[in-house]
Amino acid sequence: MKKVGIIGVPEHFNLPWLMAIDEGAFNERGIDLCWADIPEGTGKMCQMLQGSETDLAIILTEGIVKGITEGNPTKIVQEYIGTPLLWGIHVGAKSRYQNISDMIGSKAAISRFGSGSHLMTYINAQHEGWDSGNLQFEVINNLNGAIEALTNGEADYFMWEHFTTKPLIDQGIFRRLGDCPTPWPCFVIAATDSFIAENSGTLKHILEVINLYTSEFKSIPSIDRTLANAYGQQVADIREWLSLTRWSQKQIDPLILDKVSATLLKLNLIDKVLPNNNLAVL
């Protein structure tokens, strides 16, 4: 049995992996796939890939492109979610801010530098016409840290996946002022260069299994209720999320990589653009 480490955020997007592991689909291929939740998100996962603490990661597209460009020995091996991520823009329930436009010059809570919550503040600033050079940040590590920071006034706003934070809005902990979708498909499957080089057959089997599960995922009976129960969501919210989300079973389009790299360069988040074959197995 070949042991393989894989990491991802503890969110509803990744339930197909957990189901496939629980049902022994990887074991049938001789693979012991060991999943670990990383609530800190993409910045932390980039560090783990860089340090060879994992073989695979389900990671935000813009985050891993930035990481690889900066020297992370990793490549995208497949697109995972083929639709944008809807980033909610949140403030504390008692915040004085009522509109996104009012928050120019305010402080953003981010899980860590290089994370999606960090990079998307630049995308949002671009949308709002703000000077991204004036952005301020408070590192909060994870969602619980964001709750504390926004409640105590240590930060003013926090960008995180719309549906993951919906229960906090229902509970009156956050208010959402709006949404900022990613301008590209949001999650990819990334693998370290060493894993790709040494385990091409194993990687092929892993992708075959997960692609089978994701292609059939939405047709599973009562999957909306299963997701709602597993992630503390309202069924109506899960149904809306499912309607907006498409799992992918193909490699990422090189034109998407061009767009991600060009955007990161324009926002001064990277200082060069790598050839696409340095970013992904194409």
Residue pairs with C-beta under 8 A, 6 or more apart in sequence:
1 27
1 30
1 31
1 32
2 30
2 31
2 32
2 199
2 202
3 32
3 34
4 31
4 32
4 33
4 34
4 55
4 56
4 195
4 199
4 202
4 206
5 34
5 36
5 53
5 54
5 55
5 56
6 17
6 33
6 34
6 35
6 36
6 54
6 55
6 56
6 57
6 58
7 35
7 36
7 37
7 38
7 45
7 48
7 54
7 56
7 57
7 58
8 14
8 17
8 35
8 37
8 38
8 45
8 57
8 58
8 59
9 37
9 38
9 39
9 41
9 42
9 58
10 37
10 38
10 39
11 161
11 164
11 231
12 163
12 164
12 227
12 230
12 231
12 233
12 238
12 241
13 58
13 80
13 81
13 187
13 245
14 58
15 217
15 226
15 227
15 230
16 210
16 213
16 214
16 217
16 247
17 33
17 35
17 58
17 210
17 213
18 35
19 213
20 26
20 33
20 209
20 210
20 213
21 33
21 35
25 209
25 212
25 213
26 32
26 33
26 205
26 206
26 209
29 205
29 206
29 208
29 209
30 205
31 202
31 205
31 206
33 206
36 54
38 44
38 45
38 48
39 142
39 143
40 111
40 112
40 115
40 141
40 142
41 60
41 111
41 112
41 115
41 116
41 117
41 142
42 59
42 60
42 63
42 64
42 114
42 115
42 116
43 63
43 111
43 112
43 113
43 114
43 115
43 116
43 118
44 111
44 112
44 115
45 54
45 57
45 59
45 63
46 59
46 63
46 64
46 66
46 67
46 72
46 114
47 53
48 54
48 57
49 57
49 59
49 64
49 67
49 72
49 73
49 74
49 190
49 192
50 67
50 72
50 73
50 74
52 192
52 194
54 192
55 191
55 192
55 195
55 199
56 189
56 190
56 191
56 195
56 206
57 64
57 74
57 189
57 190
57 191
58 80
58 187
58 188
58 189
59 187
59 188
59 189
59 190
60 85
60 116
60 119
60 182
60 186
60 187
60 188
61 76
61 182
61 184
61 185
61 186
61 187
61 188
61 252
61 256
61 260
62 116
62 119
62 120
62 182
62 184
62 260
62 263
62 264
63 114
63 115
63 116
63 119
64 72
64 74
64 76
64 188
64 190
65 76
65 257
65 260
65 261
65 264
65 270
65 279
66 114
66 119
66 264
66 269
66 270
67 74
67 114
68 74
68 75
68 76
68 274
68 278
68 279
69 261
69 264
69 270
69 272
69 273
69 274
69 279
70 270
73 192
73 193
73 194
74 190
74 191
74 192
74 193
75 190
75 191
75 193
75 196
75 278
75 279
75 280
75 281
76 188
76 189
76 190
76 251
76 252
76 257
76 279
76 280
76 281
77 188
77 189
77 190
77 191
77 196
77 203
77 207
77 251
77 280
77 281
78 188
78 189
78 207
78 211
78 248
78 249
78 250
78 251
78 252
79 185
79 187
79 188
79 189
79 248
79 250
79 251
79 252
79 253
80 187
80 188
80 189
80 214
80 247
80 248
81 185
81 186
81 187
81 245
81 246
81 247
81 248
82 185
82 246
82 247
82 248
82 250
83 185
83 186
83 244
83 245
83 246
84 181
84 182
84 183
84 184
84 185
84 186
85 116
85 161
85 181
85 182
85 186
85 187
86 161
86 162
86 163
86 179
86 181
86 244
87 116
87 120
87 124
87 159
87 160
87 161
87 162
87 179
87 180
87 181
87 182
88 159
88 160
88 161
88 162
88 165
88 176
88 178
88 179
89 100
89 124
89 157
89 158
89 159
89 176
89 177
89 178
89 179
89 180
90 146
90 150
90 157
90 158
90 159
90 160
90 165
90 168
90 169
90 174
90 175
90 176
90 177
91 97
91 103
91 150
91 156
91 157
91 158
91 174
91 175
91 177
92 150
92 151
92 153
92 173
92 174
92 175
93 151
93 172
93 173
93 174
93 175
94 151
95 150
95 156
95 157
95 175
97 103
97 106
97 156
97 157
97 177
98 177
99 177
100 124
100 128
100 177
100 178
101 128
103 156
103 157
103 177
104 128
104 130
105 134
105 136
106 136
106 156
106 157
107 136
107 137
107 138
107 154
107 155
107 156
107 157
108 117
108 118
108 121
108 135
108 136
108 137
108 138
108 155
108 156
108 157
108 158
108 159
109 117
109 137
109 138
109 140
109 145
109 146
109 149
109 150
109 154
109 155
109 156
109 157
109 158
110 117
110 118
110 121
110 137
110 138
110 139
110 140
110 158
111 117
111 118
111 139
111 140
111 141
111 142
111 145
111 146
112 118
112 139
112 141
113 137
113 139
116 159
117 158
117 159
117 160
118 137
119 264
119 269
120 159
120 180
120 182
121 135
121 137
121 159
122 132
122 135
122 267
122 269
123 180
123 182
123 183
123 263
123 267
124 159
124 180
125 131
125 132
125 135
126 132
126 267
127 180
132 267
132 268
138 149
138 154
138 155
140 146
140 148
140 149
140 154
140 155
140 158
143 160
143 164
143 165
146 155
146 158
146 160
147 168
147 173
147 174
148 154
149 155
149 158
150 156
150 157
150 158
150 174
151 173
157 177
158 174
159 180
162 176
162 179
162 241
163 233
163 237
163 238
163 240
163 241
164 231
165 174
165 176
166 233
166 234
166 237
167 232
167 233
168 174
169 175
169 176
170 234
183 259
183 263
184 256
184 259
184 260
185 248
185 252
185 256
188 252
189 207
189 210
191 203
195 203
196 203
196 281
211 249
214 247
214 248
214 249
215 247
215 249
217 223
217 247
218 242
220 226
223 242
224 235
224 238
224 239
224 242
225 235
227 233
227 238
227 242
228 234
228 235
228 237
228 238
231 238
233 241
251 280
251 281
251 282
252 280
254 276
254 280
254 282
257 276
257 279
257 280
258 276
261 270
261 273
261 274
261 279
262 273
264 270
265 271
265 272
265 273
276 282
